[in-house]
Amino acid sequence: MLFTDIIGQTHIKNHLKTSADNGRIPHAQLFIGKEGSGTLATAIAYAQYVLCSNNSDPESCALKCEKLAHPDLHFAFPVATNDKVKKHPVSNLFLEDWRNFVKEQPYGNLFNWFQQINVENKQGQIGVDEAEQIVKSLQLKSYEGGYKIMIIWHAEKMHTSAANKLLKLIEEPPAKTIFILIAEDQEQIINTILSRCQVLHFPVLSESDIADTLVERENSFHAEASKIAHQAEGNYNKALHLLKHDSNDLVFENWFILWVRTAFKAKGNAAVVQNLIEWSDTIAKSGRETQKRFLQYCLQFFRQALLANYSASSLVFLETQDPGFKMEKFAPFIHSSNILEIEKELGDALYHIERNGNAKIILLDLSIKLTKLLHLKEA
């Protein structure tokens, strides 16, 4: 992957190339950026630039990097057991899937990856077995005599025991060894790891960059590309899903509309509460990653409704597909007197689901609280 393949991020690309050209390459870097901003793609392009710039056979080096098969380029990423890997899952056991994933979805997210390896019902992590594998890999000499590079994708999913095992290696790695950690949320990285890394923040992509790329690479019409870019929130992965009409947002929208309609009717009506129980059962049958993404979608929907209620129409990008649901009719129910409490309850539900709480109980509890919050009057 080349820097020219990366969408936008001109300043970051120039910074990385300049630092490499001048030989000022930090031994541990942390790329922080939201989904679809290009952190993984940039890390791979940067690794190829470092490995191949002074290589005696740059064409061969580039080909190996393009296939993610360079012997001095290593990867670690969240994994879990599946039909093929029954125990002690580590990244090396999923390399073929990983290469296909990066080739097909270089801007893909963690949920897309879990779908790729058929573990979307589980919560993958970077465990202590992975940490031991990383230590072994980096203790070996460089195959081609240059740098060794370890890219750790979604480093925030690293188990504490794994992080502790890697602390010494990240702080004092062998000569010409580079760590590139990638994460979406800096606050989820433990401080002992964070303090050892040089942090590079990736901004979300501009609407113009996304629109131009959709036109150039996906043969989209300009009008369609502009509309999708506005809805994508700087996330190229989301833009692709919207373009191909396979976004989970369509399913999530149906779940959300049914939920708020039922919750609104349920106050003072015990019979409707049964419908909320059935709704909670339905969502609970999906994988935990799906549940988490749905709750994040709900957060976004409520925030968009708040903006619509206060006439910030230029900031409202969410468009519903259900012809019977109008944002302008729903928006007045989301206001300053209930939005903070709604966000808190959704955040709490996310927290408990991430920690393997009973999804049925968590979602039903959230639903009953929503019935009260939707009927609050604005102060």
C-alpha positions as CSV (number, residue, x, y, z in Angstrom):
1,M,0.0,0.0,0.0
2,L,1.3,3.4,-1.0
3,F,0.8,6.9,0.5
4,T,-1.0,7.8,-2.7
5,D,-3.6,5.2,-1.9
6,I,-4.5,7.0,1.4
7,I,-7.5,9.3,1.3
8,G,-6.8,12.8,2.5
9,Q,-4.5,13.1,5.6
10,T,-2.0,15.1,3.6
11,H,-0.3,16.7,6.6
12,I,0.1,13.3,8.4
13,K,1.5,11.6,5.3
14,N,4.0,14.5,4.7
15,H,5.0,14.3,8.4
16,L,5.6,10.6,8.3
17,K,7.6,10.7,5.0
18,T,9.8,13.6,6.3
19,S,10.5,11.9,9.6
20,A,11.5,8.7,7.8
21,D,13.7,10.5,5.2
22,N,15.5,12.3,8.0
23,G,16.0,9.1,10.0
24,R,13.9,10.4,12.9
25,I,11.6,7.4,13.3
26,P,10.2,7.0,16.9
27,H,10.4,3.4,18.1
28,A,6.8,3.4,19.4
29,Q,4.0,5.4,17.8
30,L,0.3,5.5,18.5
31,F,-2.1,6.4,15.7
32,I,-5.4,7.7,17.1
33,G,-8.3,8.1,14.8
34,K,-12.0,7.4,14.4
35,E,-13.2,4.5,12.3
36,G,-12.8,5.2,8.6
37,S,-10.1,7.9,9.0
38,G,-7.4,5.6,7.5
39,T,-5.2,4.8,10.5
40,L,-4.6,1.2,9.4
41,A,-4.0,2.0,5.8
42,T,-1.6,4.8,6.7
43,A,0.3,2.5,9.1
44,I,0.8,-0.1,6.4
45,A,1.8,2.6,3.8
46,Y,4.3,4.0,6.3
47,A,5.7,0.6,7.1
48,Q,6.2,-0.1,3.4
49,Y,7.9,3.3,3.0
50,V,10.3,2.6,5.8
51,L,11.0,-1.0,4.8
52,C,11.5,-0.3,1.0
53,S,13.0,3.2,0.8
54,N,16.6,2.0,1.2
55,N,16.1,-1.6,0.2
56,S,18.5,-3.1,-2.4
57,D,15.5,-4.5,-4.3
58,P,12.6,-2.0,-3.8
59,E,10.3,-3.6,-6.3
60,S,10.5,-7.0,-4.6
61,C,10.1,-5.3,-1.2
62,A,7.0,-3.4,-2.4
63,L,5.4,-6.5,-3.8
64,K,5.9,-8.4,-0.5
65,C,4.4,-5.4,1.4
66,E,1.5,-5.2,-0.9
67,K,0.7,-8.8,-0.2
68,L,1.3,-8.2,3.5
69,A,3.9,-11.0,3.3
70,H,7.1,-9.1,4.1
71,P,9.1,-11.1,6.7
72,D,9.9,-8.0,8.7
73,L,6.3,-6.7,8.8
74,H,4.3,-8.2,11.6
75,F,0.7,-7.7,12.7
76,A,-1.3,-8.2,15.9
77,F,-5.1,-7.6,16.1
78,P,-8.1,-8.7,18.2
79,V,-9.1,-12.4,17.7
80,A,-11.3,-15.0,19.3
81,T,-11.9,-18.7,18.9
82,N,-14.0,-19.9,16.0
83,D,-14.7,-23.1,14.0
84,K,-11.1,-23.4,12.9
85,V,-9.2,-22.0,15.9
86,K,-10.5,-23.8,19.0
87,K,-8.1,-22.5,21.6
88,H,-5.2,-20.0,22.2
89,P,-6.2,-17.7,19.3
90,V,-3.3,-15.5,18.1
91,S,-3.0,-13.3,15.0
92,N,-0.7,-15.6,13.1
93,L,-3.4,-18.2,12.9
94,F,-5.7,-15.7,11.1
95,L,-3.1,-14.2,8.6
96,E,-4.9,-15.4,5.5
97,D,-8.2,-13.9,6.6
98,W,-6.3,-10.7,7.6
99,R,-4.7,-10.3,4.2
100,N,-8.1,-10.7,2.5
101,F,-9.7,-8.3,4.9
102,V,-7.1,-5.5,4.4
103,K,-7.2,-6.0,0.6
104,E,-11.0,-5.8,0.5
105,Q,-11.6,-3.4,3.3
106,P,-8.5,-1.3,4.2
107,Y,-10.9,1.2,5.9
108,G,-12.9,-1.6,7.6
109,N,-13.8,-1.6,11.3
110,L,-13.6,-4.1,14.1
111,F,-17.1,-5.4,13.5
112,N,-16.2,-6.1,9.8
113,W,-13.2,-8.0,10.9
114,F,-15.1,-10.1,13.3
115,Q,-17.6,-10.9,10.5
116,Q,-14.6,-11.9,8.4
117,I,-13.5,-14.5,10.9
118,N,-17.0,-15.5,12.0
119,V,-16.7,-14.4,15.7
120,E,-19.2,-11.5,15.7
121,N,-21.0,-13.1,18.6
122,K,-17.9,-12.8,20.7
123,Q,-15.7,-10.0,21.9
124,G,-12.2,-10.4,20.5
125,Q,-9.1,-9.2,22.3
126,I,-5.3,-9.1,22.1
127,G,-4.4,-11.6,24.9
128,V,-1.3,-12.7,26.7
129,D,-0.7,-15.5,24.1
130,E,-0.5,-12.8,21.5
131,A,2.0,-10.8,23.7
132,E,4.2,-13.8,24.0
133,Q,4.1,-14.3,20.2
134,I,5.0,-10.6,19.7
135,V,8.0,-11.0,22.0
136,K,9.2,-14.1,20.1
137,S,8.8,-12.5,16.7
138,L,10.7,-9.3,17.6
139,Q,13.6,-11.2,19.3
140,L,14.6,-12.6,15.9
141,K,17.0,-10.7,13.7
142,S,15.6,-8.7,10.8
143,Y,15.2,-11.0,7.8
144,E,16.4,-8.4,5.3
145,G,18.8,-6.6,7.6
146,G,16.7,-3.4,8.0
147,Y,13.8,-2.5,10.2
148,K,11.3,-4.8,11.9
149,I,7.8,-3.3,12.2
150,M,5.0,-4.5,14.4
151,I,1.6,-3.0,13.7
152,I,-0.9,-3.6,16.6
153,W,-4.5,-2.8,15.3
154,H,-7.1,-1.8,17.9
155,A,-4.5,-1.6,20.7
156,E,-7.3,-0.6,23.1
157,K,-8.5,-4.2,22.9
158,M,-5.2,-5.4,24.5
159,H,-5.8,-7.3,27.7
160,T,-4.0,-5.7,30.7
161,S,-1.8,-8.8,31.2
162,A,-0.8,-8.6,27.6
163,A,0.0,-4.9,27.9
164,N,2.1,-5.5,31.0
165,K,4.0,-8.2,29.2
166,L,4.9,-5.8,26.3
167,L,5.8,-2.8,28.4
168,K,9.5,-3.4,28.6
169,L,9.7,-4.4,24.9
170,I,7.9,-1.2,23.8
171,E,10.1,1.0,26.1
172,E,13.4,-0.6,25.0
173,P,12.9,-2.5,21.8
174,P,15.8,-4.2,19.9
175,A,17.7,-2.1,17.4
176,K,15.7,-1.0,14.4
177,T,12.4,-2.2,15.8
178,I,9.3,-0.1,15.4
179,F,5.9,-0.4,17.1
180,I,2.9,1.2,15.5
181,L,-0.1,1.0,17.7
182,I,-3.5,1.9,16.3
183,A,-6.6,2.8,18.3
184,E,-9.9,4.7,18.1
185,D,-10.0,5.9,21.7
186,Q,-6.9,7.2,23.4
187,E,-8.6,7.0,26.8
188,Q,-8.9,3.2,26.5
189,I,-5.1,2.8,26.2
190,I,-3.5,2.2,29.6
191,N,-1.2,5.0,30.7
192,T,1.9,2.9,31.0
193,I,1.6,2.1,27.2
194,L,0.5,5.6,26.3
195,S,3.5,7.2,28.0
196,R,5.9,5.2,25.9
197,C,4.4,6.2,22.6
198,Q,4.6,9.2,20.4
199,V,0.9,10.0,19.6
200,L,-0.4,11.1,16.2
201,H,-4.0,12.2,15.9
202,F,-5.9,11.6,12.7
203,P,-8.7,13.9,11.9
204,V,-11.9,12.6,10.3
205,L,-12.0,12.8,6.5
206,S,-13.5,15.9,4.9
207,E,-16.7,15.6,2.9
208,S,-14.9,16.7,-0.3
209,D,-12.2,14.0,0.1
210,I,-14.8,11.3,0.6
211,A,-17.0,12.5,-2.3
212,D,-14.0,12.8,-4.7
213,T,-12.9,9.2,-3.7
214,L,-16.3,7.7,-4.3
215,V,-16.5,9.3,-7.7
216,E,-12.9,8.3,-8.6
217,R,-12.8,4.7,-7.2
218,E,-16.4,3.7,-7.1
219,N,-17.7,5.4,-10.2
220,S,-20.4,7.2,-8.1
221,F,-22.3,10.2,-9.5
222,H,-21.3,13.5,-8.0
223,A,-24.7,14.3,-6.5
224,E,-24.9,10.9,-4.9
225,A,-21.3,11.0,-3.7
226,S,-21.9,14.4,-2.1
227,K,-25.0,13.2,-0.3
228,I,-23.3,10.1,1.0
229,A,-20.2,12.1,2.1
230,H,-22.4,14.3,4.2
231,Q,-24.0,11.3,5.9
232,A,-20.7,9.5,6.5
233,E,-19.4,11.8,9.2
234,G,-15.9,11.6,7.9
235,N,-15.9,7.8,7.9
236,Y,-15.0,6.3,4.5
237,N,-16.0,2.8,5.6
238,K,-19.5,4.1,6.4
239,A,-19.6,5.9,3.1
240,L,-18.9,2.6,1.2
241,H,-21.6,0.8,3.1
242,L,-24.1,3.6,2.4
243,L,-23.1,3.5,-1.3
244,K,-23.6,-0.2,-1.5
245,H,-26.8,-0.1,0.5
246,D,-25.5,-2.8,2.9
247,S,-25.2,-0.7,5.9
248,N,-26.3,-2.0,9.3
249,D,-27.9,1.4,9.7
250,L,-30.9,0.2,7.7
251,V,-31.5,-2.7,10.2
252,F,-30.7,-0.4,13.1
253,E,-33.2,2.1,11.9
254,N,-36.0,-0.4,12.0
255,W,-35.0,-1.5,15.5
256,F,-34.8,2.0,16.7
257,I,-38.1,3.2,15.3
258,L,-39.9,0.1,16.7
259,W,-38.2,0.7,20.0
260,V,-39.1,4.4,20.5
261,R,-42.7,3.9,19.2
262,T,-43.2,1.0,21.7
263,A,-41.5,2.9,24.5
264,F,-43.7,5.9,24.0
265,K,-46.9,3.8,24.1
266,A,-45.7,1.8,27.1
267,K,-46.0,4.4,29.8
268,G,-49.1,3.5,31.9
269,N,-49.9,0.6,29.6
270,A,-48.7,-2.7,31.0
271,A,-49.8,-4.6,27.9
272,V,-47.3,-2.8,25.7
273,V,-44.5,-3.6,28.1
274,Q,-44.6,-7.2,26.8
275,N,-43.7,-5.7,23.4
276,L,-40.6,-4.1,24.9
277,I,-39.7,-7.5,26.4
278,E,-40.0,-9.1,22.9
279,W,-38.0,-6.3,21.4
280,S,-35.2,-6.8,24.0
281,D,-35.2,-10.5,23.3
282,T,-34.8,-9.8,19.5
283,I,-31.8,-7.5,20.0
284,A,-30.2,-9.8,22.6
285,K,-30.1,-12.6,20.0
286,S,-27.7,-10.6,17.9
287,G,-23.9,-10.7,18.7
288,R,-22.5,-8.4,21.3
289,E,-20.6,-6.3,18.7
290,T,-23.9,-5.8,16.9
291,Q,-25.6,-4.7,20.2
292,K,-22.8,-2.3,20.9
293,R,-23.0,-0.8,17.4
294,F,-26.8,-0.5,17.7
295,L,-26.5,1.4,20.9
296,Q,-24.0,3.8,19.4
297,Y,-26.4,4.3,16.5
298,C,-29.1,5.1,19.0
299,L,-26.8,7.7,20.6
300,Q,-26.3,9.3,17.2
301,F,-30.0,9.3,16.4
302,F,-30.9,11.0,19.6
303,R,-28.2,13.7,19.1
304,Q,-29.4,14.3,15.6
305,A,-33.0,14.7,16.9
306,L,-31.8,17.2,19.4
307,L,-30.1,19.2,16.7
308,A,-33.2,19.1,14.6
309,N,-35.3,20.2,17.5
310,Y,-33.1,23.3,18.0
311,S,-33.2,24.2,14.3
312,A,-29.5,23.3,13.6
313,S,-30.6,21.8,10.3
314,S,-27.2,22.2,8.7
315,L,-25.7,19.7,11.2
316,V,-28.5,17.1,10.6
317,F,-27.3,14.5,8.2
318,L,-29.3,11.4,9.3
319,E,-32.0,10.6,6.8
320,T,-34.5,7.8,7.7
321,Q,-35.7,5.3,5.1
322,D,-39.1,4.6,6.8
323,P,-41.7,6.8,5.1
324,G,-43.9,6.7,8.1
325,F,-41.2,8.1,10.5
326,K,-40.4,11.8,10.3
327,M,-37.5,13.3,12.1
328,E,-39.2,16.7,12.5
329,K,-42.1,15.0,14.4
330,F,-39.8,13.0,16.6
331,A,-37.3,15.8,17.4
332,P,-39.6,17.8,19.8
333,F,-39.4,14.9,22.3
334,I,-35.6,15.2,22.6
335,H,-34.6,18.3,24.4
336,S,-32.4,19.8,27.1
337,S,-34.4,18.2,29.9
338,N,-33.9,14.6,28.8
339,I,-30.9,14.3,26.4
340,L,-28.2,14.1,29.1
341,E,-30.1,11.3,30.9
342,I,-30.8,9.4,27.7
343,E,-27.1,9.6,26.8
344,K,-26.2,8.4,30.3
345,E,-28.5,5.4,30.2
346,L,-27.3,4.4,26.7
347,G,-23.7,4.8,27.9
348,D,-24.3,2.6,30.9
349,A,-26.0,0.0,28.7
350,L,-22.9,0.0,26.4
351,Y,-20.6,-0.4,29.4
352,H,-22.5,-3.4,30.8
353,I,-22.8,-5.2,27.5
354,E,-19.0,-4.7,26.9
355,R,-18.5,-6.5,30.2
356,N,-20.7,-9.4,29.2
357,G,-23.8,-8.5,31.2
358,N,-27.1,-10.2,30.4
359,A,-28.2,-8.3,27.2
360,K,-31.9,-9.1,27.7
361,I,-31.9,-7.5,31.2
362,I,-29.8,-4.6,30.2
363,L,-31.9,-3.7,27.1
364,L,-35.2,-4.1,29.0
365,D,-34.0,-1.9,31.8
366,L,-32.9,0.7,29.3
367,S,-36.3,0.4,27.5
368,I,-38.3,1.0,30.7
369,K,-36.2,4.0,31.5
370,L,-36.7,5.4,28.0
371,T,-40.5,5.2,28.4
372,K,-40.2,7.8,31.2
373,L,-37.6,10.0,29.6
374,L,-39.5,10.4,26.3
375,H,-42.5,11.8,28.2
376,L,-40.5,14.4,30.1
377,K,-41.5,18.0,29.3
378,E,-38.8,20.6,28.5
379,A,-38.2,22.9,31.4
